[in-house]
Amino acid sequence: MSSDDLENYETAAELALYREYRDVVGLFQYVVETERRFYLCNKVDLEVRSSGSDVYFDVHMTDAWVWDVYRSARLVKNVRVVTFKDVNIEELAQDDAMPDIRQLRGR
């Protein structure tokens, strides 16, 4: 496989992932961003925890869709993320347009 073939494959996979996102975004209530992943979900609980002087976030999501081009199954019943990094949670309005794809590239 040449580097052009690999690049074309990755581009096609990203486009297919965006199209899937576009098709499912209306089914979800929340957008959750972590340092490693982007999720759509219908329920999210965030707990701030501490261990000694360290603070971390324990995020639980239900009925989630994962933005990951390499996952074969992106719909997940329950997700738990434990992270020391920032977590961004936004509630989607029913009449909002989809977030700009340029914000999602590279996830």
Long-range contacts (C-beta under 8 A, 24 or more apart in sequence): 10-69, 13-69, 14-69, 14-105, 17-67, 17-68, 17-69, 18-101, 18-104, 20-74, 21-65, 21-67, 21-98, 21-104, 22-98, 24-65, 25-92, 25-98, 27-65, 28-63, 28-65, 28-92, 29-91, 29-92, 30-61, 30-89, 30-90, 30-91, 30-92, 31-88, 31-89, 31-90, 31-92, 31-99, 32-59, 32-61, 32-64, 32-87, 32-88, 32-89, 32-90, 33-87, 33-88, 33-89, 34-59, 34-81, 34-83, 34-85, 34-86, 34-87, 35-83, 35-85, 35-86, 36-83, 37-66, 37-67, 37-68, 37-81, 37-107, 38-66, 38-67, 38-104, 38-107, 39-64, 39-65, 39-66, 39-67, 39-79, 40-64, 40-65, 40-67, 41-65, 41-79, 44-89, 46-87, 46-89, 54-84, 55-84, 56-82, 56-83, 56-84, 57-81, 57-82, 57-83, 57-84, 57-85, 57-87, 58-82, 59-83, 59-87, 67-104, 67-107, 68-107
